[in-house]
Amino acid sequence: MKYYVYVIQSEKDGSLYKGLTNNLERRLKQHNQNKSQSTKGKSPYRLVYFEECLDRIEARIKEKYFKSGVGREFLKRTLKI
């Protein structure tokens, strides 16, 4: 099964959220319907970055990287934030 690591941005306040899923479309819909406790109240969201991973383990490693200082810098440069 394919997994994805993704970054969404709140259109309300510009904040970024990093996560992983095996279904990007469904997960974005959940965030925008305020069904995720961690992003509730900041919707709508838009997908700004994602990477396909071979498995959940690889996706989790990349998610942790994006949440680190080095990973946040990578996203700033890549997304030009």
Secondary structure, 3 states (H helix, E strand, C coil): CCEEEEEEEECCCCCEEEEEECCHHHHHHHHHCCCCCCCCCCCCEEEEEEEEECCHHHHHHHHHHHHCHHHHHHHHHHHCC
